[in-house]
Amino acid sequence: ARSTLEQGARRASAQLEQGVERVKAGSAEVPNGGASASGFGGGWSTVAAASFLGGGALATAAMMPPPAALGQGFMPLEMPAPSGSLPPLEIRICSWNMHGSPIDPQDDVAGWLAPEEGQMADLYVVGIQELVELGPKSMWLGGSGDAERQRALEVQIERTLQRRSSQQGSGGPYVKLCGFGMVGLALVVYIREAIRPLVAEMDCDRVKTGVDGMAGNKGGVCARFRIGYFSLCFINTHLASGQNAVADRNTNMSQVLTDAFQRTSDRGSTRPPKLGFQRKSVYVAALHHLSVIFGDFNIRLDMPKDEQWPSGPQESWLKRDQLLLGQMS
């Protein structure tokens, strides 16, 4: 099992490195094993729900090889490694573009976070885009996001997780690992309290890509940490909009992946630590056992604006998806 996991970790790191190079070269390719999602409209939308069942990497995380075998970004535990195997771990990742609408306390978000027909996840990663309206005031004066709306969001999530875990009678309670924002972007991570002692090396960052990197109306907010020896990184991103902005979106994504957690940006400017963002140039967003990019990619169908929508099932439209076309180029 140790040999298999080591080979898998090295292969994933190599694939992700290749993906970063392709993004830098102007391609949106995501190698096999990568994770991405797009196609957000209004209202609630679940972007991804990833389950690691028996035999998966997280199910045997305590058997991971020594960190020295895995390279940069994989550090020794800050506490003794757990004995035996970790239980299966389920991760639920949710995204919602709110288009600047305020959070209504009466909104029922249970169907989005924790549907009754499914088992509750062990780790919840929630990403919001346009938590506030993206006007000049929020762009230039709200660099850290809107504290009032951020808290309202967290209250809704916490109430829902508490209620659903009580209804199921197992698994709770949940504790917050992090919660922060950048203009309209917000990222919140919750984990079962029983698993919290296994978490180490928590770090967060945000990367502005709007107005040539000066404004945070576009960009990404990122969080990374380890559970045992298993490293995870989550990036909530909002990319440039517009039918013909494919190159801008590629540039946005490349900048987020390159600059996140770094002391020096890809352009050579210094990114000093602040607000708890360490920026030690120790971690690389794409080089984790699990890296997930989600949010509002603003991907369009590759077709003229006045052309009639394609006929047939929605699955057939994927042939015109700009992201997938980028992957295949």
N, C-alpha and C positions, 0 to 999 in steps of 0.2 A: 504494500500500500504506500509506503514511504517513497519508493522509487517512482511509482505511478504519479503521485501527487507532485513530486519534484519535476518530472518531465512535463506534466500539465502546466505547472506554474511557469516554467521556462518557455514553453511553447506559446502560452498566452501573452507573456511579456514580449516575445519576439513579434507576434502578430500585432500587438498594440503599437509597438515601435514602428512597424511598417505602416500602420494606419496613420500615425502622426506624420510620417514623412509624406504619405500620399495627400493628406490634408494640406500640408505646407506646399506641396506641388500644385495645388489647385483642384485636387480630386476629393470627392466626399466619400471615398470608399471606406467601408467598415469591414474588416476581414472576418472570416468565419469565427464565431465565438464572441464577436463584438455585440454591443447592444445599443439600439437607437430606436426612436419612435417619433412619428410626426403626424400631422393631420388634426389639429385642434380647432374646434369651432367654439361657440359660446357654451356656457353651462358646464356641468361637471363632466370630466372625462378621465377615465383610468388609463394611464399610459402603459404601465407594465406591472405585472405581478409575477415575480420570479420565485419559484419554490425549489429549494435544494433538499431533495429527499434522501433516503438512506443510500449510502454509497457516494453521495456528492461530496465535494471538497469540504463544505462546512460540517458535514456529518462526521468527519474524521480530522477536524482541524488540529486537534491536539497531537496528531501524528505527522504534522508538517515537518519538512526537513529543517536543519539549522538555518537561521537567517542568512548566514554567510553564503549559503549555496544559492540564495535568491537574488543577491545584488542590492543595488540602491533602493531605498524606500521600504526595506523590510528589516526592522530593528528588533533586538531582543525584547522579550516581555518585561514590563516594569513590575511584574509580580510572578510568582511561581506558575508554571504552566499547569493547567488542570490535568488531573490524572484520568486516563481512559479517554473515550471518544466523546466529543460534544454531541448533543442531540441534533436531529435535523432542524434546520433553521429556515423559516419562511420570511421572505422580504416582500413588502408591498410598496410600490412606488406610484404615487398619484400626482397628477398635474391638472391645473385649472388656470385658464386665462380669464381673469375677472373683468377685463375691459374697464377698469377703474370703478366698478360698482362697489358700494359699501357692503360690508358683511352684515347680513340680517340674522339676529340671534334666533329667529324662528326657522332658519334653514335647517333641514334635516340632511346631514352629510353622511349618515350611517351607510347608505347604499353605495357611497363612493369609497369610504374608508374601510368599512368592515361589513360587507353584505351578510345578511343572516344565514344565507345558504352555505357560506364558506367558513372555514376555520380562521380565526384571527391570526394575523401574522405576528412574528416575533420582533420584527423591525419595520417601522413605518417611516418612509421618506416622502415628504410632501413638498412639492414645488409649486409656487404661484407666480404667474406673470401678470403684469398690470394690476398689482394690488391697489395702486393709485393711478389716476389718469396721468398719462405721459405728456404733461404740458411743460412749458419752460420753467415754471416754479419748482415742480418736483424734480425735473432733470438736474437743475443747478443747485438747489437748496436742500434736496432730499436725498443726498448721496447715500445715507445709511438706511433709507427706507422710511416708512411711516410707522412710528412706534405704536401709536394707538391702534391702527389697523392690524399690525403684526400681532399685537396682544389679543385682539378680538379673534383673529384666525386661530391662534393657539388655544384660546378658551374653547372654541367650537370643537377643535380636534380632541382636546383633553376630555371634555364632557362626553363626547361620542365614544372614545376608547374606554373610559371608565364604565359607561352604561353597558356597552356591548360585552366587556369582559365580565361584568357582574351577571349579565344574562346567561353567559356561557358557563359561569361558575368555575373558570380555571384560567390560568395563564397570566392574570394581572398581578399587580398594577403595572402601569407603564411610567417611565421617567423620561424626561427630555434630555437628549444629548446636546443639542444645539438649536438655536433659532435666531436668524438674523436676516437682513435684507440689503438691497441696493436699489434705490429709486422704486420701481414697481416689482422687482424680483424679490421673492422670499423663499427661504429654505428652512424647514423644520424637520428634525429627526427625533423619533421616539423609539425606545427599546424596552422590552420586558425588564422589570427591575431585577429579576433573578439572573439575567444575563449581563447586567451592567458591570459587575466586578471583572468580567473578562475583557472589557473594552479598554484600550490603551492608545496612546499617541493620537488623540483627537486634535485635529487642526482644521481650520476653515479659511476661506479666502474669497475674494470677489475680484472680478476683472471687468473693467469698463471697455466697451468697444464702440459706443456711440460717439458721434462727432469726432472721428479720428482718435478714439481712445480717451477723450476728455469727459464724456458724459456717460452716466450709467443707465440710460434708458434702454440700451442694448448691452449684452454681455453675458456673464455667467456668475453664479454664486456656487461655491463648491465646499464640500465637507468630506474629510477622509479620516479613517480610524482603523484600528485592528480589533478583531474579535479572536482571541487566541493569537495564533500566528497568521491568520487569514486577514489580508488587507482589503479594504473596500474604499471606493471613491465615488461620490455622487455629484453630478453637475447639472444644475437647473439653468437652462440657457434660454435667452430670447434673442433671436438673430434678426438681421436686417429684413425689412419687408419690401415687397415689390416684385412684380412678375419677372423683371429683368435683373434682379439683384443677386443672382446666383454667385457671382464672384465675391460680392460683399459678404454673403453668408459664409462662404468658405473661409474668407479672411477672418471674419468674426470668430468662427469656431477654432481656427488655427491659433488665434491670439489667446483665446481662453485656455486651450490645452497647453500652450507653450508657457504662458505667464503664471498660471495658477501655482501657488505655493513657492514662487521664486522670488529671490531678493532683487534680481535684475531682470527687466523685461526683455523681450525679444528685440526691441529697438535700442536696448542699451541703457535705458533710464533706470534709476534706483527705485525700488519698491520697499520702502522702510516698513518694519513691523508696526502695526497700529490696531487698536480696537480688538486685541486678542489674536489677530492674524500674524502668525510667526514669520512666515516668508523666509525660511532658513535655507532654501534651495536644497532641501533634503529629499522631498517627495516630488514625484512627477505624476500628474493627474492620470495619464494613460497607463502608468506602470504599477498596477495593483492587481491582485488576484481577481478582483471584480471591479470594473469601471463602468458606470452607467451614465450615459448622457441622455437627458430628457428635457422636455419643456416645449416651447413654441418655436419650432424651427422656421416657421413662415414659408414652408415648402409649397410650391404651386404645381399645378399640372402644366407641363410644357406644351402650351398651345396658345395661339393668338387670343387676345382678350375678347374679340368679337366672334370667335368661332363657336359653333354649337357644341354643347357638352357631349362627350362621347356616349354612345348607346351601350347597352349591355350592363351586366352587374358591376358594382363598384370595384370588385377585384380586378376587372379588366382595365380600370383606369390606372393601375399601378404601372402599366407600360409607359405612361406619360409622367410619372412622378419624377420631379427634378432630382430628388435625392437618389433614387434608384438609378436614374440615368447617369448620375455622377459616379455611382459605384461601378457601373459597367464600362465607363470610358477608360 
